[in-house]
């Protein structure tokens, strides 16, 4: 018996943004590697790329991320 069952269908009301097709989907229709979500509404899923851009800017400008004065991902000596 498998410990984890792979969920192939979404719950009603779960919305995803497919990065491959650049479309909004109700329920996970595309592989997880190609989608953002789940979102609570279709409108949230439609703005997934905008939300991701905004969060990336916040993280890039977060002083805790750049706590050693270098750029993110660059080791400091």
N, C-alpha and C positions, 0 to 999 in steps of 0.2 A: 504494500500500500504506500502510495506517495505521501510524503509529509506535506507537500505544498501542491495545491491544484492550480494549474495555470488557468487564469480567468480569460475566456475568449470573448465574452460579451460584457458590455458595460451595464451599469445600473441606469435606470431611467433618470434623466436629469444630469448625467455626467457629460461634460463637454470637453473636447480635446482640440488642439490645434496641430494639424499634420504639417511638419516641416518639409516633407517631400512634395506633397501636393499643394501646399499653401492653402489649405481649406480647413473649415471647422467641421468636426465630426461629432455626432452624438454617440457616445460609447466608443471604446477603443477599437477602431477599425484597422488602423495601421500598426506596425510593430512599435513597441515602446521606444526604441532607439530613434524613431522618426517623429515623435510627438511630444508636445507639452501638455500638461494637465494631470488630473482632471480639474476642471473649472466648474463653478456652481451654475453659471449661466452661459448662454450662447454669446452674449455681448462680451463677457470676460474672455472667452476663448478667442473671439475675433480680435481682441487687443493684446494677444499673447506676446507678439513680437515687440510691440511698444513697451509693454510691461517689462520684458526682458532687457531692453535697451536702458530703460530708466534704472532698473536694479543694477545693471552693470556699471552705470555712471556713479551710482551711490557707493558701490563697493570700491571702485577705482579711487574715489575721493574720501574714503573712510580712513581717518588717521590711525585707527587700530590695525588696519591692513598694512599700512606703510609705517609701522612703528619704529623701524630702524633707519628710516630716511632713504631707503632704496626703493626701486620699483618692485611691484608684486611679482613673486616668482623668482627674483634674482637673489641668490644667496649673498649675505654680507660677510665680510671678513673682519 
